Amino acid sequence: MLELRNVTKTVGAAEHIRDVSLTLQHGSLNVLLGPTLSGKTSLMRLMAGLDVPTSGSVWFDGQNVTGVPVQKRKIAMVYQQFINYPAMTVYENIASPLRVAGTEQAKIDKEVRNAAALLKLTPYLDRTPLSLSGGQQQRTALARAIVKNASLVLLDEPLANLDYKLREELRAELPKIFAAAGTIFVYATTEPHEALLLGGNTATLSEGRITQFGPTIEVFRKPADLVTARTFADPPLNTIVLAKKGPDFLLDGGVKLPVPAELSGIADANYTIGFQPHHLSLERPNALAVPVRAKVTITEITGSESFIHLDFADVRWVMLTHGIRHFEPDEVVEVFIDPRHIMVFDEHGRAVSAPKLAA
């Protein structure tokens, strides 16, 4: 078990990590999700022992390892920018941690060839890394992490340089490999959809702070605050500030959006409403959906999907819809909001929950 206890890391006047407490179990897959400069790499460096926290402590299986250097820990790390030994063959690059550990040759050969087969490197085992493509070099670095049999594996956006098909295959296979070995697997990404594909647990980061940690699908569906909801949205989360009056939120033009039944008892006040781009639609999805009229600002067609940027009451929204949908700029369209999928946040950005009933 890896534990970070009230860990803070400052560099000069800059606070890179702010009072982080986190517990990761053996055999678990844990995603660090956040935008660039949110603190993902800084946090992984503290986990690995590459950096020492300014305050707080790092524990592994009940032992305080704060300040213990990475060389004395059973850790494997893979970065987006691959690191290999240029003078060694791919085979020897993959085998290097096993040779350092004094593993017998027969086992080295078996482990190397198994990892190479998984990462489609078998034809390249006798080549040197510089003769490979960037994606092949990254796969070599991943294979070396696999054979190391580490207790903690840290992957910092490791699939960014790979082609789409291989990324999809590895997202499915890597968690199984490390979980079977009882490894604590930590994977950093800026992409919400990658976190959802990987599953496991997700910690959302913003400005060096963990805003929420839990099962990935739960964090996605029930964010604790507006910052977490925005971190877990790509395209960006659609939001608008609305007044609640009785059973409804009041939209521009006199349109009423029903308050979700489970929140019917919340006080009349101003709230921020959030909903994902795919929960805004051109066709009415059900009888509860509410139509609003919005002006198109731009349409982006990706082939199988279209992103339609909208202006509603001077608020910018994005709608994600399947298929090719083209609209001219300034065209007014009717779109539907499904109240079953809205998230509600108070004036401080905290998720609103159902009020507690008196005993």
KOLKETI-513869 format. One line per field, with one value per residue (C-alpha): y, z, x. Coordinates in nm, 4 decimals. Example, Ala and Ser with C-alpha at 12.3 -4.5 7.8 and 13.67 -1.06 7.14 Angstrom:
BEGIN
py c(-0.4500 / -0.1060) $
pz c(0.7800 / 0.7140) $
px c(1.2300 / 1.3670) $
END
This chain:
BEGIN
py c(0.0000 / 0.3452 / 0.6341 / 1.0058 / 1.1852 / 1.5623 / 1.5973 / 1.9447 / 2.0326 / 2.3883 / 2.5062 / 2.8602 / 3.0550 / 2.8108 / 2.5445 / 2.2423 / 2.0024 / 2.1218 / 1.9100 / 1.5831 / 1.2732 / 0.9598 / 0.5822 / 0.3364 / -0.0392 / -0.3244 / -0.4552 / -0.1280 / 0.0901 / 0.4587 / 0.7414 / 1.0933 / 1.3167 / 1.6851 / 1.9492 / 2.0372 / 2.1891 / 2.0529 / 1.8596 / 1.5066 / 1.4666 / 1.6406 / 1.3973 / 1.0946 / 1.2145 / 1.2316 / 0.8805 / 0.7493 / 0.9172 / 1.1350 / 1.4370 / 1.4846 / 1.6600 / 1.9974 / 1.8739 / 1.5556 / 1.1986 / 0.9038 / 0.5499 / 0.2118 / -0.1014 / 0.0640 / 0.1948 / 0.5644 / 0.5970 / 0.9761 / 1.0679 / 0.7113 / 0.7496 / 0.5864 / 0.3504 / 0.1814 / 0.1299 / -0.1351 / 0.1133 / 0.1366 / 0.4625 / 0.5363 / 0.8893 / 1.0300 / 1.1000 / 0.7502 / 0.6727 / 0.3817 / 0.2820 / 0.3732 / 0.1375 / -0.1692 / -0.3788 / -0.3752 / -0.7178 / -0.5899 / -0.2738 / -0.4824 / -0.7293 / -0.4650 / -0.4555 / -0.8355 / -0.8486 / -0.5923 / -0.8123 / -1.1176 / -1.3125 / -1.6363 / -1.6264 / -1.8681 / -1.6538 / -1.3346 / -1.4765 / -1.5857 / -1.2533 / -1.0436 / -1.2399 / -1.2354 / -0.8557 / -0.8113 / -1.0185 / -0.8149 / -0.4881 / -0.6176 / -0.5783 / -0.9338 / -0.8437 / -0.5656 / -0.7398 / -0.7381 / -0.3717 / -0.0687 / 0.1871 / 0.4609 / 0.2476 / 0.2334 / 0.4721 / 0.6873 / 0.4600 / 0.1494 / 0.3159 / 0.3998 / 0.0397 / -0.0708 / 0.1489 / 0.0038 / -0.3516 / -0.2778 / -0.1591 / -0.4749 / -0.7186 / -0.5281 / -0.6747 / -0.3555 / -0.2928 / 0.0523 / 0.1370 / 0.5034 / 0.5850 / 0.9534 / 0.9892 / 0.6858 / 0.6202 / 0.9721 / 0.8916 / 0.5633 / 0.5087 / 0.4874 / 0.1097 / 0.0229 / 0.2779 / 0.1109 / -0.2364 / -0.1307 / 0.0558 / -0.2766 / -0.4945 / -0.2907 / -0.2764 / -0.6548 / -0.7158 / -0.5024 / -0.5992 / -0.9691 / -0.9009 / -0.7156 / -0.3948 / -0.0462 / 0.1036 / 0.4858 / 0.6364 / 1.0116 / 1.1611 / 1.4883 / 1.3070 / 1.2303 / 0.9657 / 0.7812 / 0.7720 / 0.6291 / 0.3653 / 0.2586 / 0.2398 / 0.1642 / 0.4701 / 0.8313 / 1.1255 / 1.4585 / 1.7290 / 2.1058 / 2.3461 / 2.0834 / 1.9731 / 1.6501 / 1.7560 / 1.4048 / 1.0400 / 0.7291 / 0.4756 / 0.6378 / 0.6113 / 0.7479 / 1.0532 / 1.1133 / 1.0787 / 1.2381 / 1.5064 / 1.6596 / 2.0102 / 2.2199 / 2.2024 / 1.8215 / 1.8240 / 2.0553 / 1.8453 / 1.5370 / 1.6949 / 1.7004 / 1.8940 / 2.1437 / 2.1138 / 2.3277 / 2.5537 / 2.8336 / 3.0201 / 2.9896 / 3.0917 / 2.8192 / 2.9097 / 2.6406 / 2.3222 / 2.4810 / 2.6497 / 2.9573 / 2.9848 / 3.2857 / 3.3576 / 3.2205 / 2.8580 / 2.6372 / 2.3472 / 2.1057 / 2.0543 / 1.6857 / 1.5005 / 1.4071 / 1.7783 / 1.9056 / 2.0241 / 2.2536 / 2.6207 / 2.8837 / 3.0523 / 3.0891 / 2.7714 / 2.6730 / 2.4026 / 2.1775 / 1.9143 / 1.7210 / 1.8122 / 1.4750 / 1.5499 / 1.8403 / 1.7124 / 1.8191 / 1.5645 / 1.5359 / 1.2318 / 1.1925 / 1.3684 / 1.5466 / 1.7194 / 2.0950 / 2.2805 / 2.6022 / 2.8127 / 2.8899 / 3.0529 / 2.8507 / 3.0078 / 2.7337 / 2.3686 / 2.1200 / 1.7944 / 1.5108 / 1.2468 / 1.0279 / 1.3157 / 1.6850 / 1.9486 / 2.2349 / 2.5482 / 2.7478 / 3.0814 / 3.0761 / 3.3961 / 3.5048 / 3.1747 / 2.9449 / 2.5764 / 2.2820 / 2.0050 / 1.6674 / 1.4790 / 1.1687 / 1.1963 / 1.4945 / 1.7969 / 2.1278 / 2.4677 / 2.8138 / 3.0667 / 3.2688 / 3.0100 / 2.9636 / 2.6015 / 2.4281 / 2.2038 / 1.9928 / 1.9742 / 1.6571 / 1.7509 / 1.3936 / 1.4553 / 1.7986 / 1.8577 / 2.1273 / 2.3305 / 2.5965 / 2.9452 / 2.7980 / 2.5413 / 2.2442 / 1.9736 / 2.0107 / 1.7036 / 1.6268 / 1.8079 / 1.5927 / 1.5336 / 1.6094 / 1.3056) $
pz c(0.0000 / -0.0960 / 0.1270 / 0.0844 / 0.4092 / 0.3856 / 0.1223 / 0.0014 / -0.2447 / -0.2999 / -0.5351 / -0.4474 / -0.4100 / -0.6283 / -0.4653 / -0.6999 / -0.4693 / -0.1969 / 0.1081 / -0.0759 / 0.1150 / -0.0912 / -0.0328 / -0.3201 / -0.2763 / -0.4248 / -0.7485 / -0.8166 / -1.1261 / -1.0383 / -1.2894 / -1.2228 / -1.4392 / -1.4901 / -1.7384 / -1.8074 / -1.4979 / -1.2610 / -1.0654 / -1.2092 / -1.2835 / -0.9592 / -0.7647 / -0.9418 / -0.8709 / -0.5006 / -0.5145 / -0.6791 / -0.4489 / -0.7228 / -0.5159 / -0.1426 / -0.0104 / 0.1569 / 0.4241 / 0.4831 / 0.4329 / 0.1910 / 0.3217 / 0.1499 / 0.3173 / 0.6563 / 0.6175 / 0.5998 / 0.2700 / 0.2656 / 0.1357 / 0.0331 / -0.3197 / -0.6200 / -0.6646 / -0.3365 / -0.4256 / -0.6475 / -0.8946 / -1.2726 / -1.4545 / -1.8154 / -1.9499 / -2.2613 / -2.3858 / -2.4048 / -2.2436 / -2.3785 / -2.3879 / -2.7455 / -2.7615 / -2.6572 / -2.8706 / -2.7996 / -2.6379 / -2.4018 / -2.3237 / -2.2114 / -2.0268 / -1.8429 / -1.5136 / -1.4985 / -1.5495 / -1.2747 / -1.0462 / -1.1265 / -1.2944 / -1.4660 / -1.8446 / -1.9161 / -1.7217 / -1.8773 / -2.2237 / -2.1401 / -1.9830 / -2.2590 / -2.5363 / -2.3609 / -2.3187 / -2.6761 / -2.8108 / -2.6122 / -2.7450 / -3.0995 / -3.0750 / -3.1607 / -3.5124 / -3.3676 / -3.0776 / -3.2535 / -3.3547 / -3.1595 / -3.0493 / -3.2813 / -3.5821 / -3.4631 / -3.4950 / -3.1973 / -3.1195 / -3.1274 / -2.8931 / -2.6498 / -2.6603 / -2.5751 / -2.2643 / -2.1700 / -2.2142 / -1.9801 / -1.7152 / -1.7584 / -1.7011 / -1.4012 / -1.1838 / -0.9768 / -0.6762 / -0.8085 / -1.1786 / -1.2756 / -1.6313 / -1.7259 / -2.0446 / -2.1892 / -2.4897 / -2.6332 / -2.9098 / -3.0203 / -3.3055 / -3.2246 / -3.2676 / -3.0402 / -2.7785 / -2.7597 / -2.7272 / -2.4554 / -2.2557 / -2.2277 / -2.1623 / -1.9354 / -1.6318 / -1.6473 / -1.6593 / -1.3593 / -1.1544 / -1.1949 / -1.0416 / -0.7444 / -0.8634 / -0.7725 / -1.1157 / -1.1529 / -1.4909 / -1.5605 / -1.8411 / -1.9534 / -2.1364 / -1.9579 / -2.2130 / -2.1449 / -1.7726 / -1.8521 / -2.0826 / -1.8217 / -1.5399 / -1.1921 / -0.9681 / -1.0671 / -0.8771 / -1.0386 / -0.9977 / -1.0184 / -0.9297 / -0.7308 / -0.5303 / -0.5516 / -0.5830 / -0.5700 / -0.5620 / -0.6097 / -0.8642 / -1.2051 / -1.3178 / -0.9825 / -1.0017 / -1.3583 / -1.2802 / -0.9344 / -0.9163 / -0.5720 / -0.7091 / -1.0238 / -1.0600 / -1.0707 / -1.3166 / -1.5491 / -1.5172 / -1.6224 / -1.9333 / -2.2872 / -2.4747 / -2.1900 / -1.9489 / -2.0372 / -1.7491 / -1.6753 / -1.3587 / -1.2965 / -1.0300 / -0.8707 / -0.7996 / -0.6650 / -0.8725 / -1.1590 / -1.2655 / -1.4728 / -1.8109 / -2.0412 / -2.2299 / -1.9559 / -2.0179 / -1.7097 / -1.6437 / -1.3843 / -1.0737 / -1.0503 / -0.8219 / -0.5732 / -0.5291 / -0.5082 / -0.1496 / -0.2077 / -0.1229 / -0.3782 / -0.4755 / -0.7610 / -0.8702 / -1.1400 / -1.3657 / -1.5530 / -1.8208 / -2.0602 / -2.4340 / -2.5274 / -2.2997 / -2.5242 / -2.8295 / -3.1507 / -3.1069 / -2.7955 / -2.6078 / -2.3784 / -2.2556 / -1.9754 / -2.2054 / -2.2336 / -2.5657 / -2.5850 / -2.8816 / -2.9271 / -3.1947 / -3.3736 / -3.3647 / -3.5408 / -3.6431 / -3.6304 / -3.8208 / -3.7332 / -3.9567 / -3.7244 / -3.4874 / -3.5005 / -3.2400 / -3.2580 / -3.0675 / -2.9436 / -2.7846 / -2.5368 / -2.3465 / -2.3974 / -2.2548 / -2.4746 / -2.4959 / -2.7022 / -2.8268 / -2.9286 / -3.1723 / -3.3852 / -3.7616 / -3.9877 / -3.8817 / -4.0502 / -3.9564 / -4.0755 / -3.8279 / -3.6549 / -3.7470 / -3.4648 / -3.3709 / -3.1169 / -2.8773 / -2.5839 / -2.2274 / -2.0351 / -1.6664 / -1.5619 / -1.6572 / -1.5106 / -1.2231 / -0.9693 / -0.7784 / -0.5114 / -0.5056 / -0.3762 / -0.6564 / -0.4357 / -0.5650 / -0.4201 / -0.2544 / -0.1357 / 0.1899 / 0.5009 / 0.6407 / 1.0036 / 1.2291) $
px c(0.0000 / 0.1280 / 0.0263 / 0.0822 / 0.0150 / -0.0460 / 0.2241 / 0.3206 / 0.5976 / 0.7165 / 0.9881 / 1.0897 / 0.7669 / 0.5712 / 0.3540 / 0.3582 / 0.1690 / -0.0650 / -0.1541 / -0.2209 / -0.3334 / -0.3881 / -0.3902 / -0.3322 / -0.3754 / -0.1711 / -0.3184 / -0.5011 / -0.5103 / -0.5053 / -0.5380 / -0.4101 / -0.6291 / -0.5716 / -0.4631 / -0.1004 / 0.0684 / -0.1981 / 0.0677 / 0.0513 / 0.4227 / 0.5226 / 0.3055 / 0.4527 / 0.8062 / 0.7180 / 0.5700 / 0.8867 / 1.1360 / 1.2832 / 1.1781 / 1.1340 / 0.8222 / 0.8638 / 0.6242 / 0.4272 / 0.5452 / 0.5349 / 0.4736 / 0.4953 / 0.3598 / 0.3745 / 0.7309 / 0.8141 / 1.0068 / 1.0198 / 1.3639 / 1.4533 / 1.5995 / 1.4386 / 1.7367 / 1.6449 / 1.2799 / 1.1216 / 0.9779 / 0.9386 / 0.8686 / 0.7758 / 0.7439 / 0.5796 / 0.9316 / 1.0793 / 1.4156 / 1.6242 / 1.9908 / 2.0968 / 2.3977 / 2.1953 / 1.9632 / 1.5925 / 1.6340 / 1.9035 / 1.7078 / 1.4125 / 1.6365 / 1.8416 / 1.6443 / 1.6443 / 2.0208 / 2.0729 / 1.8596 / 2.0736 / 1.7935 / 1.8948 / 1.9214 / 1.6361 / 1.3905 / 1.5276 / 1.4706 / 1.1160 / 1.0175 / 1.1724 / 1.0047 / 0.6665 / 0.6823 / 0.8046 / 0.5153 / 0.2622 / 0.4013 / 0.4585 / 0.8367 / 0.9446 / 1.0737 / 1.2890 / 1.4662 / 1.8054 / 1.7864 / 1.9064 / 1.6455 / 1.7704 / 1.6743 / 1.3119 / 1.0221 / 0.9244 / 0.6303 / 0.8507 / 1.0987 / 0.8187 / 0.6991 / 1.0528 / 1.0439 / 0.7045 / 0.8329 / 1.1230 / 0.8755 / 0.6671 / 0.9562 / 1.0893 / 0.8114 / 0.8060 / 0.5836 / 0.4961 / 0.4667 / 0.4327 / 0.3312 / 0.3322 / 0.1210 / 0.3051 / 0.0800 / 0.0716 / 0.3220 / 0.1629 / -0.0803 / -0.4514 / -0.4931 / -0.2006 / -0.3100 / -0.6499 / -0.4960 / -0.2525 / -0.5168 / -0.6983 / -0.3922 / -0.1629 / -0.3951 / -0.4425 / -0.0677 / 0.0186 / -0.2891 / -0.2078 / 0.1335 / -0.0190 / 0.1449 / 0.0273 / -0.0293 / -0.0410 / -0.1208 / -0.1161 / -0.3221 / -0.4768 / -0.7570 / -1.0869 / -1.1846 / -0.8581 / -0.9376 / -1.2810 / -1.1320 / -0.8769 / -1.1323 / -0.9995 / -0.9772 / -0.9221 / -0.7749 / -0.8602 / -0.5958 / -0.6147 / -0.3335 / -0.1439 / -0.4458 / -0.6460 / -1.0080 / -1.1582 / -1.0477 / -1.2592 / -1.3835 / -1.3425 / -1.7033 / -1.8256 / -1.5981 / -1.7170 / -2.0875 / -2.0878 / -1.8179 / -1.7838 / -1.7396 / -1.7396 / -1.3593 / -1.3723 / -1.6618 / -1.4686 / -1.1534 / -1.3513 / -1.5084 / -1.3716 / -1.5119 / -1.5517 / -1.8424 / -2.1442 / -2.2449 / -2.4876 / -2.5905 / -2.9648 / -3.2110 / -3.4218 / -3.7822 / -4.0087 / -3.9820 / -3.7842 / -3.4623 / -3.5432 / -3.3735 / -3.3547 / -3.6749 / -3.9005 / -3.8024 / -3.8287 / -3.5915 / -3.7325 / -3.5218 / -3.4168 / -3.6566 / -3.3841 / -3.2996 / -3.6558 / -3.6084 / -3.3097 / -3.3570 / -3.4535 / -3.1259 / -2.8798 / -2.7001 / -2.4526 / -2.5937 / -2.3512 / -2.4028 / -2.1806 / -2.1749 / -2.3291 / -2.6259 / -2.7262 / -2.9147 / -3.0874 / -3.3668 / -3.5822 / -3.4424 / -3.7450 / -4.0559 / -3.8670 / -3.6183 / -3.6570 / -3.6135 / -3.4124 / -3.3116 / -2.9421 / -2.7280 / -2.4596 / -2.1128 / -1.9150 / -1.9516 / -1.6623 / -1.7103 / -1.4722 / -1.6318 / -1.8339 / -1.9182 / -1.9936 / -1.9125 / -2.1600 / -2.0588 / -2.3550 / -2.4337 / -2.7212 / -2.7907 / -2.4266 / -2.3037 / -2.0953 / -2.1928 / -2.0699 / -2.2967 / -2.1504 / -2.3700 / -2.3224 / -2.2956 / -2.2362 / -2.4373 / -2.3633 / -2.5045 / -2.4161 / -2.2719 / -2.5466 / -2.8093 / -3.0618 / -3.1330 / -3.3534 / -3.1627 / -3.2787 / -3.1480 / -3.2286 / -3.2809 / -3.1960 / -2.8318 / -2.7678 / -2.5253 / -2.6039 / -2.3434 / -2.3862 / -2.2320 / -1.9033 / -1.8851 / -1.9728 / -2.2031 / -2.5526 / -2.6997 / -3.0479 / -3.1316 / -3.1426 / -3.4885 / -3.5596 / -3.5755) $
END
